[in-house]
Amino acid sequence: MDITKLAAPTRGPVRNRSIFDDWLDQLPAKEREAVTAAVIDRAWGHTALLDILVSEGAPRTAATSFQNWRHKMGLPR
């Protein structure tokens, strides 16, 4: 065992992030704000919003995964 690897911890990957978080982070600020506003707007249905975002480059996932991410982002239940 190489105990020198235990001398200084390295920062591990950030947990509890989804592919939507990564996609949102790479957007320009104005687009990120618009997506965030739509994500927390109850008027949007999960599937309709997901379809629009996928057509604009968002990752394709199951609607339930997208719904969970929306709630994590602040969509009221």
N, CA, C and O atoms as a Tripos MOL2 file, in Angstrom:
@<TRIPOS>MOLECULE
protein
  308   307    77     0     0
PROTEIN
NO_CHARGES

@<TRIPOS>ATOM
      1 N           0.8500   -1.1820    0.0000 N.3       1 MET1
      2 CA          0.0000    0.0000    0.0000 C.3       1 MET1
      3 C           0.8910    1.2380    0.0000 C.2       1 MET1
      4 O           1.8690    1.3250    0.7420 O.2       1 MET1
      5 N           0.5220    2.1940   -0.8570 N.am      2 ASP2
      6 CA          1.2630    3.4510   -0.9430 C.3       2 ASP2
      7 C           0.5690    4.4760   -0.0510 C.2       2 ASP2
      8 O          -0.4100    5.0990   -0.4610 O.2       2 ASP2
      9 N           1.0850    4.6510    1.1850 N.am      3 ILE3
     10 CA          0.4260    5.5470    2.1450 C.3       3 ILE3
     11 C           0.6150    7.0200    1.8030 C.2       3 ILE3
     12 O          -0.0540    7.8650    2.3980 O.2       3 ILE3
     13 N           1.4910    7.3580    0.8780 N.am      4 THR4
     14 CA          1.6510    8.7620    0.5010 C.3       4 THR4
     15 C           0.3750    9.2970   -0.1580 C.2       4 THR4
     16 O           0.1100   10.4990   -0.1230 O.2       4 THR4
     17 N          -0.4160    8.3960   -0.7600 N.am      5 LYS5
     18 CA         -1.6830    8.8170   -1.3580 C.3       5 LYS5
     19 C          -2.6830    9.2600   -0.2980 C.2       5 LYS5
     20 O          -3.6330    9.9820   -0.6020 O.2       5 LYS5
     21 N          -2.4750    8.8310    0.9460 N.am      6 LEU6
     22 CA         -3.3870    9.1890    2.0320 C.3       6 LEU6
     23 C          -2.9930   10.4930    2.7190 C.2       6 LEU6
     24 O          -3.7350   10.9890    3.5670 O.2       6 LEU6
     25 N          -1.8440   11.0510    2.3690 N.am      7 ALA7
     26 CA         -1.3290   12.2420    3.0400 C.3       7 ALA7
     27 C          -2.1810   13.4840    2.7580 C.2       7 ALA7
     28 O          -2.3940   14.3060    3.6490 O.2       7 ALA7
     29 N          -2.6540   13.6180    1.5530 N.am      8 ALA8
     30 CA         -3.4320   14.8090    1.2090 C.3       8 ALA8
     31 C          -4.6520   14.3730    0.3990 C.2       8 ALA8
     32 O          -4.5100   13.8510   -0.7070 O.2       8 ALA8
     33 N          -5.8360   14.5860    0.9400 N.am      9 PRO9
     34 CA         -7.0370   14.1810    0.1980 C.3       9 PRO9
     35 C          -7.2180   15.0180   -1.0660 C.2       9 PRO9
     36 O          -6.9120   16.2100   -1.0930 O.2       9 PRO9
     37 N          -7.7120   14.3810   -2.0850 N.am     10 THR10
     38 CA         -8.0230   15.0990   -3.3160 C.3      10 THR10
     39 C          -9.5170   15.3390   -3.3520 C.2      10 THR10
     40 O         -10.2990   14.5830   -2.7760 O.2      10 THR10
     41 N          -9.8940   16.3870   -4.0260 N.am     11 ARG11
     42 CA        -11.3200   16.7030   -4.1290 C.3      11 ARG11
     43 C         -11.9650   15.7260   -5.1030 C.2      11 ARG11
     44 O         -11.5370   15.5980   -6.2500 O.2      11 ARG11
     45 N         -12.9830   15.0520   -4.6360 N.am     12 GLY12
     46 CA        -13.6970   14.0930   -5.4660 C.3      12 GLY12
     47 C         -14.7280   14.7920   -6.3210 C.2      12 GLY12
     48 O         -14.8840   16.0110   -6.2400 O.2      12 GLY12
     49 N         -15.4270   14.0410   -7.1310 N.am     13 PRO13
     50 CA        -16.4640   14.6390   -7.9740 C.3      13 PRO13
     51 C         -17.6100   15.1850   -7.1270 C.2      13 PRO13
     52 O         -17.9190   14.6600   -6.0570 O.2      13 PRO13
     53 N         -18.2170   16.2260   -7.6170 N.am     14 VAL14
     54 CA        -19.3560   16.8280   -6.9260 C.3      14 VAL14
     55 C         -20.5460   15.8780   -7.0630 C.2      14 VAL14
     56 O         -20.8870   15.4470   -8.1640 O.2      14 VAL14
     57 N         -21.1520   15.5670   -5.9600 N.am     15 ARG15
     58 CA        -22.2850   14.6360   -5.9570 C.3      15 ARG15
     59 C         -23.6030   15.4010   -6.0950 C.2      15 ARG15
     60 O         -23.6580   16.6210   -5.9440 O.2      15 ARG15
     61 N         -24.6300   14.6630   -6.3790 N.am     16 ASN16
     62 CA        -25.9910   15.2020   -6.4910 C.3      16 ASN16
     63 C         -26.1520   16.2050   -7.6260 C.2      16 ASN16
     64 O         -27.0350   17.0610   -7.5800 O.2      16 ASN16
     65 N         -25.3150   16.1050   -8.6290 N.am     17 ARG17
     66 CA        -25.4790   16.9180   -9.8290 C.3      17 ARG17
     67 C         -26.0170   16.0130  -10.9220 C.2      17 ARG17
     68 O         -25.6960   14.8250  -10.9810 O.2      17 ARG17
     69 N         -26.8160   16.5770  -11.7620 N.am     18 SER18
     70 CA        -27.3640   15.7840  -12.8630 C.3      18 SER18
     71 C         -26.7680   16.2760  -14.1750 C.2      18 SER18
     72 O         -26.0550   17.2790  -14.2180 O.2      18 SER18
     73 N         -27.0720   15.5550  -15.2300 N.am     19 ILE19
     74 CA        -26.6020   16.0020  -16.5370 C.3      19 ILE19
     75 C         -27.2620   17.3170  -16.9260 C.2      19 ILE19
     76 O         -26.7200   18.0680  -17.7370 O.2      19 ILE19
     77 N         -28.4320   17.6000  -16.3510 N.am     20 PHE20
     78 CA        -29.0780   18.8870  -16.6090 C.3      20 PHE20
     79 C         -28.3010   20.0240  -15.9520 C.2      20 PHE20
     80 O         -28.1880   21.1070  -16.5270 O.2      20 PHE20
     81 N         -27.7650   19.7910  -14.7530 N.am     21 ASP21
     82 CA        -26.9460   20.8110  -14.0940 C.3      21 ASP21
     83 C         -25.7280   21.1390  -14.9420 C.2      21 ASP21
     84 O         -25.3900   22.3080  -15.1300 O.2      21 ASP21
     85 N         -25.0690   20.1040  -15.4540 N.am     22 ASP22
     86 CA        -23.8910   20.3190  -16.2960 C.3      22 ASP22
     87 C         -24.2500   21.0600  -17.5780 C.2      22 ASP22
     88 O         -23.5230   21.9560  -18.0070 O.2      22 ASP22
     89 N         -25.3770   20.6840  -18.1920 N.am     23 TRP23
     90 CA        -25.8160   21.3550  -19.4060 C.3      23 TRP23
     91 C         -26.1550   22.8210  -19.1140 C.2      23 TRP23
     92 O         -25.7670   23.7100  -19.8710 O.2      23 TRP23
     93 N         -26.8680   23.0680  -18.0340 N.am     24 LEU24
     94 CA        -27.2550   24.4290  -17.6780 C.3      24 LEU24
     95 C         -26.0250   25.2970  -17.4140 C.2      24 LEU24
     96 O         -26.0030   26.4680  -17.7910 O.2      24 LEU24
     97 N         -25.0150   24.7380  -16.7780 N.am     25 ASP25
     98 CA        -23.7980   25.4930  -16.4600 C.3      25 ASP25
     99 C         -23.0480   25.9630  -17.6980 C.2      25 ASP25
    100 O         -22.3500   26.9760  -17.6450 O.2      25 ASP25
    101 N         -23.1760   25.2550  -18.8030 N.am     26 GLN26
    102 CA        -22.4210   25.6370  -20.0000 C.3      26 GLN26
    103 C         -23.1540   26.6650  -20.8680 C.2      26 GLN26
    104 O         -22.6010   27.1440  -21.8580 O.2      26 GLN26
    105 N         -24.3810   27.0010  -20.5060 N.am     27 LEU27
    106 CA        -25.1460   27.9790  -21.2810 C.3      27 LEU27
    107 C         -24.6870   29.4000  -20.9730 C.2      27 LEU27
    108 O         -24.2210   29.6710  -19.8670 O.2      27 LEU27
    109 N         -24.8140   30.3100  -21.9390 N.am     28 PRO28
    110 CA        -24.5710   31.7260  -21.6540 C.3      28 PRO28
    111 C         -25.5620   32.2210  -20.5860 C.2      28 PRO28
    112 O         -26.6440   31.6560  -20.4280 O.2      28 PRO28
    113 N         -25.1880   33.2560  -19.8720 N.am     29 ALA29
    114 CA        -25.9680   33.7400  -18.7200 C.3      29 ALA29
    115 C         -27.4340   34.0080  -19.0480 C.2      29 ALA29
    116 O         -28.3090   33.5830  -18.2940 O.2      29 ALA29
    117 N         -27.7270   34.6930  -20.1410 N.am     30 LYS30
    118 CA        -29.1200   35.0260  -20.4800 C.3      30 LYS30
    119 C         -29.9360   33.7650  -20.7830 C.2      30 LYS30
    120 O         -31.0980   33.6670  -20.3880 O.2      30 LYS30
    121 N         -29.3350   32.8100  -21.4780 N.am     31 GLU31
    122 CA        -30.0360   31.5560  -21.7610 C.3      31 GLU31
    123 C         -30.2490   30.7650  -20.4750 C.2      31 GLU31
    124 O         -31.3080   30.1690  -20.2800 O.2      31 GLU31
    125 N         -29.2530   30.7570  -19.6040 N.am     32 ARG32
    126 CA        -29.3730   30.0550  -18.3190 C.3      32 ARG32
    127 C         -30.5170   30.6440  -17.5040 C.2      32 ARG32
    128 O         -31.2960   29.9050  -16.9010 O.2      32 ARG32
    129 N         -30.6210   31.9660  -17.4840 N.am     33 GLU33
    130 CA        -31.7080   32.6200  -16.7480 C.3      33 GLU33
    131 C         -33.0730   32.2520  -17.3400 C.2      33 GLU33
    132 O         -34.0220   31.9930  -16.5990 O.2      33 GLU33
    133 N         -33.1710   32.2310  -18.6650 N.am     34 ALA34
    134 CA        -34.4390   31.8990  -19.3200 C.3      34 ALA34
    135 C         -34.8370   30.4490  -19.0460 C.2      34 ALA34
    136 O         -36.0030   30.1580  -18.7780 O.2      34 ALA34
    137 N         -33.8600   29.5430  -19.1160 N.am     35 VAL35
    138 CA        -34.1500   28.1350  -18.8450 C.3      35 VAL35
    139 C         -34.5720   27.9590  -17.3890 C.2      35 VAL35
    140 O         -35.5400   27.2550  -17.1030 O.2      35 VAL35
    141 N         -33.8570   28.5900  -16.4790 N.am     36 THR36
    142 CA        -34.1850   28.4740  -15.0570 C.3      36 THR36
    143 C         -35.5880   28.9980  -14.7790 C.2      36 THR36
    144 O         -36.3380   28.3920  -14.0140 O.2      36 THR36
    145 N         -35.9450   30.1160  -15.3960 N.am     37 ALA37
    146 CA        -37.2920   30.6740  -15.2090 C.3      37 ALA37
    147 C         -38.3520   29.7060  -15.7220 C.2      37 ALA37
    148 O         -39.3820   29.5160  -15.0750 O.2      37 ALA37
    149 N         -38.1090   29.0940  -16.8770 N.am     38 ALA38
    150 CA        -39.0770   28.1400  -17.4270 C.3      38 ALA38
    151 C         -39.1640   26.8850  -16.5670 C.2      38 ALA38
    152 O         -40.2470   26.3290  -16.3800 O.2      38 ALA38
    153 N         -38.0400   26.4450  -16.0530 N.am     39 VAL39
    154 CA        -37.9940   25.2140  -15.2520 C.3      39 VAL39
    155 C         -38.8390   25.3450  -13.9900 C.2      39 VAL39
    156 O         -39.4780   24.3770  -13.5770 O.2      39 VAL39
    157 N         -38.8540   26.5070  -13.3790 N.am     40 ILE40
    158 CA        -39.6160   26.6700  -12.1330 C.3      40 ILE40
    159 C         -41.0200   27.2350  -12.3590 C.2      40 ILE40
    160 O         -41.7360   27.5280  -11.4010 O.2      40 ILE40
    161 N         -41.4100   27.3880  -13.6250 N.am     41 ASP41
    162 CA        -42.7490   27.8800  -13.9640 C.3      41 ASP41
    163 C         -43.7180   26.6990  -14.0370 C.2      41 ASP41
    164 O         -43.5540   25.8090  -14.8700 O.2      41 ASP41
    165 N         -44.7190   26.6930  -13.1710 N.am     42 ARG42
    166 CA        -45.6840   25.5860  -13.1210 C.3      42 ARG42
    167 C         -46.5310   25.4750  -14.3790 C.2      42 ARG42
    168 O         -47.1190   24.4250  -14.6330 O.2      42 ARG42
    169 N         -46.6020   26.5380  -15.1670 N.am     43 ALA43
    170 CA        -47.4210   26.5050  -16.3820 C.3      43 ALA43
    171 C         -46.8670   25.5180  -17.4120 C.2      43 ALA43
    172 O         -47.6060   25.0240  -18.2630 O.2      43 ALA43
    173 N         -45.5830   25.2370  -17.3340 N.am     44 TRP44
    174 CA        -44.9680   24.2860  -18.2620 C.3      44 TRP44
    175 C         -45.1800   22.8610  -17.7930 C.2      44 TRP44
    176 O         -44.9300   22.5450  -16.6290 O.2      44 TRP44
    177 N         -45.6340   22.0040  -18.6800 N.am     45 GLY45
    178 CA        -45.6830   20.5730  -18.3990 C.3      45 GLY45
    179 C         -44.2800   19.9910  -18.5560 C.2      45 GLY45
    180 O         -43.4770   20.4990  -19.3390 O.2      45 GLY45
    181 N         -43.9910   18.9350  -17.8200 N.am     46 HIS46
    182 CA        -42.6390   18.3560  -17.8530 C.3      46 HIS46
    183 C         -42.2540   17.9040  -19.2590 C.2      46 HIS46
    184 O         -41.1600   18.2130  -19.7330 O.2      46 HIS46
    185 N         -43.1440   17.1770  -19.9240 N.am     47 THR47
    186 CA        -42.7860   16.6230  -21.2300 C.3      47 THR47
    187 C         -42.6620   17.7050  -22.2860 C.2      47 THR47
    188 O         -41.7460   17.6660  -23.1070 O.2      47 THR47
    189 N         -43.5630   18.6620  -22.2760 N.am     48 ALA48
    190 CA        -43.5100   19.7410  -23.2670 C.3      48 ALA48
    191 C         -42.2260   20.5470  -23.1160 C.2      48 ALA48
    192 O         -41.5550   20.8390  -24.1060 O.2      48 ALA48
    193 N         -41.8830   20.9060  -21.8860 N.am     49 LEU49
    194 CA        -40.6630   21.6830  -21.6570 C.3      49 LEU49
    195 C         -39.4280   20.8590  -21.9990 C.2      49 LEU49
    196 O         -38.4920   21.3710  -22.6130 O.2      49 LEU49
    197 N         -39.4190   19.5980  -21.6090 N.am     50 LEU50
    198 CA        -38.2820   18.7410  -21.9320 C.3      50 LEU50
    199 C         -38.0930   18.6370  -23.4370 C.2      50 LEU50
    200 O         -36.9630   18.7060  -23.9190 O.2      50 LEU50
    201 N         -39.1710   18.4750  -24.1860 N.am     51 ASP51
    202 CA        -39.0710   18.3800  -25.6460 C.3      51 ASP51
    203 C         -38.4640   19.6370  -26.2480 C.2      51 ASP51
    204 O         -37.6270   19.5520  -27.1460 O.2      51 ASP51
    205 N         -38.8770   20.7990  -25.7630 N.am     52 ILE52
    206 CA        -38.3300   22.0570  -26.2800 C.3      52 ILE52
    207 C         -36.8460   22.1710  -25.9350 C.2      52 ILE52
    208 O         -36.0340   22.5280  -26.7890 O.2      52 ILE52
    209 N         -36.4960   21.8710  -24.6990 N.am     53 LEU53
    210 CA        -35.0950   21.9840  -24.2970 C.3      53 LEU53
    211 C         -34.2070   20.9930  -25.0450 C.2      53 LEU53
    212 O         -33.0820   21.3280  -25.4170 O.2      53 LEU53
    213 N         -34.7040   19.7790  -25.2660 N.am     54 VAL54
    214 CA        -33.9260   18.7880  -26.0280 C.3      54 VAL54
    215 C         -33.7010   19.2820  -27.4570 C.2      54 VAL54
    216 O         -32.6190   19.1010  -28.0160 O.2      54 VAL54
    217 N         -34.7150   19.9010  -28.0420 N.am     55 SER55
    218 CA        -34.5530   20.4270  -29.4070 C.3      55 SER55
    219 C         -33.5210   21.5500  -29.4540 C.2      55 SER55
    220 O         -32.9920   21.8730  -30.5170 O.2      55 SER55
    221 N         -33.2370   22.1470  -28.2850 N.am     56 GLU56
    222 CA        -32.2430   23.2210  -28.1940 C.3      56 GLU56
    223 C         -30.9070   22.7420  -27.6310 C.2      56 GLU56
    224 O         -30.0230   23.5500  -27.3470 O.2      56 GLU56
    225 N         -30.7620   21.4180  -27.4710 N.am     57 GLY57
    226 CA        -29.4560   20.8970  -27.0650 C.3      57 GLY57
    227 C         -29.3670   20.2790  -25.6920 C.2      57 GLY57
    228 O         -28.3000   19.8040  -25.3040 O.2      57 GLY57
    229 N         -30.4540   20.2700  -24.9420 N.am     58 ALA58
    230 CA        -30.4370   19.6440  -23.6060 C.3      58 ALA58
    231 C         -30.3430   18.1330  -23.7520 C.2      58 ALA58
    232 O         -30.7400   17.5840  -24.7800 O.2      58 ALA58
    233 N         -29.8240   17.4570  -22.7360 N.am     59 PRO59
    234 CA        -29.7500   15.9960  -22.8030 C.3      59 PRO59
    235 C         -31.1430   15.3660  -22.7480 C.2      59 PRO59
    236 O         -32.0400   15.8750  -22.0760 O.2      59 PRO59
    237 N         -31.3060   14.2680  -23.4550 N.am     60 ARG60
    238 CA        -32.5850   13.5430  -23.4660 C.3      60 ARG60
    239 C         -32.5910   12.5480  -22.3110 C.2      60 ARG60
    240 O         -31.7000   11.7060  -22.2020 O.2      60 ARG60
    241 N         -33.5880   12.6480  -21.4600 N.am     61 THR61
    242 CA        -33.7520   11.6940  -20.3580 C.3      61 THR61
    243 C         -35.2270   11.3700  -20.2260 C.2      61 THR61
    244 O         -36.0610   11.9000  -20.9600 O.2      61 THR61
    245 N         -35.5320   10.5080  -19.2990 N.am     62 ALA62
    246 CA        -36.9250   10.1970  -19.0100 C.3      62 ALA62
    247 C         -37.5980   11.4300  -18.4050 C.2      62 ALA62
    248 O         -36.9560   12.2290  -17.7220 O.2      62 ALA62
    249 N         -38.8700   11.5690  -18.6580 N.am     63 ALA63
    250 CA        -39.6250   12.7110  -18.1370 C.3      63 ALA63
    251 C         -39.5950   12.7430  -16.6080 C.2      63 ALA63
    252 O         -39.5840   13.8220  -16.0150 O.2      63 ALA63
    253 N         -39.5820   11.5850  -15.9720 N.am     64 THR64
    254 CA        -39.5550   11.5660  -14.5030 C.3      64 THR64
    255 C         -38.2210   12.0910  -13.9640 C.2      64 THR64
    256 O         -38.1990   12.7620  -12.9320 O.2      64 THR64
    257 N         -37.1210   11.7990  -14.6400 N.am     65 SER65
    258 CA        -35.8200   12.3390  -14.2250 C.3      65 SER65
    259 C         -35.8180   13.8530  -14.3580 C.2      65 SER65
    260 O         -35.3130   14.5660  -13.4910 O.2      65 SER65
    261 N         -36.3960   14.3390  -15.4660 N.am     66 PHE66
    262 CA        -36.4900   15.7790  -15.6820 C.3      66 PHE66
    263 C         -37.3910   16.4110  -14.6310 C.2      66 PHE66
    264 O         -37.0830   17.4820  -14.1100 O.2      66 PHE66
    265 N         -38.5000   15.7540  -14.3190 N.am     67 GLN67
    266 CA        -39.4170   16.2560  -13.2980 C.3      67 GLN67
    267 C         -38.7100   16.3580  -11.9460 C.2      67 GLN67
    268 O         -38.8640   17.3590  -11.2460 O.2      67 GLN67
    269 N         -37.9480   15.3520  -11.5750 N.am     68 ASN68
    270 CA        -37.2090   15.3920  -10.3070 C.3      68 ASN68
    271 C         -36.2160   16.5380  -10.2910 C.2      68 ASN68
    272 O         -36.0680   17.2140   -9.2730 O.2      68 ASN68
    273 N         -35.5290   16.7700  -11.4120 N.am     69 TRP69
    274 CA        -34.5680   17.8700  -11.4860 C.3      69 TRP69
    275 C         -35.2940   19.2120  -11.3540 C.2      69 TRP69
    276 O         -34.7970   20.1240  -10.6930 O.2      69 TRP69
    277 N         -36.4530   19.3310  -11.9730 N.am     70 ARG70
    278 CA        -37.2110   20.5850  -11.8580 C.3      70 ARG70
    279 C         -37.5630   20.8710  -10.3990 C.2      70 ARG70
    280 O         -37.4650   22.0120   -9.9480 O.2      70 ARG70
    281 N         -37.9700   19.8420   -9.6650 N.am     71 HIS71
    282 CA        -38.3030   20.0450   -8.2570 C.3      71 HIS71
    283 C         -37.0470   20.4170   -7.4610 C.2      71 HIS71
    284 O         -37.1020   21.2500   -6.5570 O.2      71 HIS71
    285 N         -35.9410   19.8050   -7.7990 N.am     72 LYS72
    286 CA        -34.6840   20.1500   -7.1350 C.3      72 LYS72
    287 C         -34.3040   21.5990   -7.4200 C.2      72 LYS72
    288 O         -33.7020   22.2610   -6.5750 O.2      72 LYS72
    289 N         -34.6520   22.0960   -8.6040 N.am     73 MET73
    290 CA        -34.3510   23.4840   -8.9850 C.3      73 MET73
    291 C         -35.2990   24.4810   -8.3390 C.2      73 MET73
    292 O         -35.0440   25.6840   -8.3770 O.2      73 MET73
    293 N         -36.3840   24.0070   -7.7470 N.am     74 GLY74
    294 CA        -37.2740   24.9240   -7.0480 C.3      74 GLY74
    295 C         -38.7100   24.9310   -7.5220 C.2      74 GLY74
    296 O         -39.5010   25.7500   -7.0540 O.2      74 GLY74
    297 N         -39.0770   24.0420   -8.4400 N.am     75 LEU75
    298 CA        -40.4710   23.9660   -8.8730 C.3      75 LEU75
    299 C         -41.3260   23.5190   -7.6970 C.2      75 LEU75
    300 O         -41.0580   22.4730   -7.1070 O.2      75 LEU75
    301 N         -42.3570   24.2940   -7.3420 N.am     76 PRO76
    302 CA        -43.2050   23.8910   -6.2240 C.3      76 PRO76
    303 C         -43.9230   22.5730   -6.5250 C.2      76 PRO76
    304 O         -44.2940   22.3000   -7.6670 O.2      76 PRO76
    305 N         -44.1030   21.7890   -5.5140 N.am     77 ARG77
    306 CA        -44.8190   20.5050   -5.6780 C.3      77 ARG77
    307 C         -46.2990   20.7280   -5.6110 C.2      77 ARG77
    308 O         -47.0730   19.7780   -5.7280 O.2      77 ARG77
@<TRIPOS>BOND
     1     1     2 1
     2     2     3 1
     3     3     4 2
     4     3     5 am
     5     5     6 1
     6     6     7 1
     7     7     8 2
     8     7     9 am
     9     9    10 1
    10    10    11 1
    11    11    12 2
    12    11    13 am
    13    13    14 1
    14    14    15 1
    15    15    16 2
    16    15    17 am
    17    17    18 1
    18    18    19 1
    19    19    20 2
    20    19    21 am
    21    21    22 1
    22    22    23 1
    23    23    24 2
    24    23    25 am
    25    25    26 1
    26    26    27 1
    27    27    28 2
    28    27    29 am
    29    29    30 1
    30    30    31 1
    31    31    32 2
    32    31    33 am
    33    33    34 1
    34    34    35 1
    35    35    36 2
    36    35    37 am
    37    37    38 1
    38    38    39 1
    39    39    40 2
    40    39    41 am
    41    41    42 1
    42    42    43 1
    43    43    44 2
    44    43    45 am
    45    45    46 1
    46    46    47 1
    47    47    48 2
    48    47    49 am
    49    49    50 1
    50    50    51 1
    51    51    52 2
    52    51    53 am
    53    53    54 1
    54    54    55 1
    55    55    56 2
    56    55    57 am
    57    57    58 1
    58    58    59 1
    59    59    60 2
    60    59    61 am
    61    61    62 1
    62    62    63 1
    63    63    64 2
    64    63    65 am
    65    65    66 1
    66    66    67 1
    67    67    68 2
    68    67    69 am
    69    69    70 1
    70    70    71 1
    71    71    72 2
    72    71    73 am
    73    73    74 1
    74    74    75 1
    75    75    76 2
    76    75    77 am
    77    77    78 1
    78    78    79 1
    79    79    80 2
    80    79    81 am
    81    81    82 1
    82    82    83 1
    83    83    84 2
    84    83    85 am
    85    85    86 1
    86    86    87 1
    87    87    88 2
    88    87    89 am
    89    89    90 1
    90    90    91 1
    91    91    92 2
    92    91    93 am
    93    93    94 1
    94    94    95 1
    95    95    96 2
    96    95    97 am
    97    97    98 1
    98    98    99 1
    99    99   100 2
   100    99   101 am
   101   101   102 1
   102   102   103 1
   103   103   104 2
   104   103   105 am
   105   105   106 1
   106   106   107 1
   107   107   108 2
   108   107   109 am
   109   109   110 1
   110   110   111 1
   111   111   112 2
   112   111   113 am
   113   113   114 1
   114   114   115 1
   115   115   116 2
   116   115   117 am
   117   117   118 1
   118   118   119 1
   119   119   120 2
   120   119   121 am
   121   121   122 1
   122   122   123 1
   123   123   124 2
   124   123   125 am
   125   125   126 1
   126   126   127 1
   127   127   128 2
   128   127   129 am
   129   129   130 1
   130   130   131 1
   131   131   132 2
   132   131   133 am
   133   133   134 1
   134   134   135 1
   135   135   136 2
   136   135   137 am
   137   137   138 1
   138   138   139 1
   139   139   140 2
   140   139   141 am
   141   141   142 1
   142   142   143 1
   143   143   144 2
   144   143   145 am
   145   145   146 1
   146   146   147 1
   147   147   148 2
   148   147   149 am
   149   149   150 1
   150   150   151 1
   151   151   152 2
   152   151   153 am
   153   153   154 1
   154   154   155 1
   155   155   156 2
   156   155   157 am
   157   157   158 1
   158   158   159 1
   159   159   160 2
   160   159   161 am
   161   161   162 1
   162   162   163 1
   163   163   164 2
   164   163   165 am
   165   165   166 1
   166   166   167 1
   167   167   168 2
   168   167   169 am
   169   169   170 1
   170   170   171 1
   171   171   172 2
   172   171   173 am
   173   173   174 1
   174   174   175 1
   175   175   176 2
   176   175   177 am
   177   177   178 1
   178   178   179 1
   179   179   180 2
   180   179   181 am
   181   181   182 1
   182   182   183 1
   183   183   184 2
   184   183   185 am
   185   185   186 1
   186   186   187 1
   187   187   188 2
   188   187   189 am
   189   189   190 1
   190   190   191 1
   191   191   192 2
   192   191   193 am
   193   193   194 1
   194   194   195 1
   195   195   196 2
   196   195   197 am
   197   197   198 1
   198   198   199 1
   199   199   200 2
   200   199   201 am
   201   201   202 1
   202   202   203 1
   203   203   204 2
   204   203   205 am
   205   205   206 1
   206   206   207 1
   207   207   208 2
   208   207   209 am
   209   209   210 1
   210   210   211 1
   211   211   212 2
   212   211   213 am
   213   213   214 1
   214   214   215 1
   215   215   216 2
   216   215   217 am
   217   217   218 1
   218   218   219 1
   219   219   220 2
   220   219   221 am
   221   221   222 1
   222   222   223 1
   223   223   224 2
   224   223   225 am
   225   225   226 1
   226   226   227 1
   227   227   228 2
   228   227   229 am
   229   229   230 1
   230   230   231 1
   231   231   232 2
   232   231   233 am
   233   233   234 1
   234   234   235 1
   235   235   236 2
   236   235   237 am
   237   237   238 1
   238   238   239 1
   239   239   240 2
   240   239   241 am
   241   241   242 1
   242   242   243 1
   243   243   244 2
   244   243   245 am
   245   245   246 1
   246   246   247 1
   247   247   248 2
   248   247   249 am
   249   249   250 1
   250   250   251 1
   251   251   252 2
   252   251   253 am
   253   253   254 1
   254   254   255 1
   255   255   256 2
   256   255   257 am
   257   257   258 1
   258   258   259 1
   259   259   260 2
   260   259   261 am
   261   261   262 1
   262   262   263 1
   263   263   264 2
   264   263   265 am
   265   265   266 1
   266   266   267 1
   267   267   268 2
   268   267   269 am
   269   269   270 1
   270   270   271 1
   271   271   272 2
   272   271   273 am
   273   273   274 1
   274   274   275 1
   275   275   276 2
   276   275   277 am
   277   277   278 1
   278   278   279 1
   279   279   280 2
   280   279   281 am
   281   281   282 1
   282   282   283 1
   283   283   284 2
   284   283   285 am
   285   285   286 1
   286   286   287 1
   287   287   288 2
   288   287   289 am
   289   289   290 1
   290   290   291 1
   291   291   292 2
   292   291   293 am
   293   293   294 1
   294   294   295 1
   295   295   296 2
   296   295   297 am
   297   297   298 1
   298   298   299 1
   299   299   300 2
   300   299   301 am
   301   301   302 1
   302   302   303 1
   303   303   304 2
   304   303   305 am
   305   305   306 1
   306   306   307 1
   307   307   308 2
@<TRIPOS>SUBSTRUCTURE
     1 MET1         2 RESIDUE 1 A MET
     2 ASP2         6 RESIDUE 1 A ASP
     3 ILE3        10 RESIDUE 1 A ILE
     4 THR4        14 RESIDUE 1 A THR
     5 LYS5        18 RESIDUE 1 A LYS
     6 LEU6        22 RESIDUE 1 A LEU
     7 ALA7        26 RESIDUE 1 A ALA
     8 ALA8        30 RESIDUE 1 A ALA
     9 PRO9        34 RESIDUE 1 A PRO
    10 THR10       38 RESIDUE 1 A THR
    11 ARG11       42 RESIDUE 1 A ARG
    12 GLY12       46 RESIDUE 1 A GLY
    13 PRO13       50 RESIDUE 1 A PRO
    14 VAL14       54 RESIDUE 1 A VAL
    15 ARG15       58 RESIDUE 1 A ARG
    16 ASN16       62 RESIDUE 1 A ASN
    17 ARG17       66 RESIDUE 1 A ARG
    18 SER18       70 RESIDUE 1 A SER
    19 ILE19       74 RESIDUE 1 A ILE
    20 PHE20       78 RESIDUE 1 A PHE
    21 ASP21       82 RESIDUE 1 A ASP
    22 ASP22       86 RESIDUE 1 A ASP
    23 TRP23       90 RESIDUE 1 A TRP
    24 LEU24       94 RESIDUE 1 A LEU
    25 ASP25       98 RESIDUE 1 A ASP
    26 GLN26      102 RESIDUE 1 A GLN
    27 LEU27      106 RESIDUE 1 A LEU
    28 PRO28      110 RESIDUE 1 A PRO
    29 ALA29      114 RESIDUE 1 A ALA
    30 LYS30      118 RESIDUE 1 A LYS
    31 GLU31      122 RESIDUE 1 A GLU
    32 ARG32      126 RESIDUE 1 A ARG
    33 GLU33      130 RESIDUE 1 A GLU
    34 ALA34      134 RESIDUE 1 A ALA
    35 VAL35      138 RESIDUE 1 A VAL
    36 THR36      142 RESIDUE 1 A THR
    37 ALA37      146 RESIDUE 1 A ALA
    38 ALA38      150 RESIDUE 1 A ALA
    39 VAL39      154 RESIDUE 1 A VAL
    40 ILE40      158 RESIDUE 1 A ILE
    41 ASP41      162 RESIDUE 1 A ASP
    42 ARG42      166 RESIDUE 1 A ARG
    43 ALA43      170 RESIDUE 1 A ALA
    44 TRP44      174 RESIDUE 1 A TRP
    45 GLY45      178 RESIDUE 1 A GLY
    46 HIS46      182 RESIDUE 1 A HIS
    47 THR47      186 RESIDUE 1 A THR
    48 ALA48      190 RESIDUE 1 A ALA
    49 LEU49      194 RESIDUE 1 A LEU
    50 LEU50      198 RESIDUE 1 A LEU
    51 ASP51      202 RESIDUE 1 A ASP
    52 ILE52      206 RESIDUE 1 A ILE
    53 LEU53      210 RESIDUE 1 A LEU
    54 VAL54      214 RESIDUE 1 A VAL
    55 SER55      218 RESIDUE 1 A SER
    56 GLU56      222 RESIDUE 1 A GLU
    57 GLY57      226 RESIDUE 1 A GLY
    58 ALA58      230 RESIDUE 1 A ALA
    59 PRO59      234 RESIDUE 1 A PRO
    60 ARG60      238 RESIDUE 1 A ARG
    61 THR61      242 RESIDUE 1 A THR
    62 ALA62      246 RESIDUE 1 A ALA
    63 ALA63      250 RESIDUE 1 A ALA
    64 THR64      254 RESIDUE 1 A THR
    65 SER65      258 RESIDUE 1 A SER
    66 PHE66      262 RESIDUE 1 A PHE
    67 GLN67      266 RESIDUE 1 A GLN
    68 ASN68      270 RESIDUE 1 A ASN
    69 TRP69      274 RESIDUE 1 A TRP
    70 ARG70      278 RESIDUE 1 A ARG
    71 HIS71      282 RESIDUE 1 A HIS
    72 LYS72      286 RESIDUE 1 A LYS
    73 MET73      290 RESIDUE 1 A MET
    74 GLY74      294 RESIDUE 1 A GLY
    75 LEU75      298 RESIDUE 1 A LEU
    76 PRO76      302 RESIDUE 1 A PRO
    77 ARG77      306 RESIDUE 1 A ARG
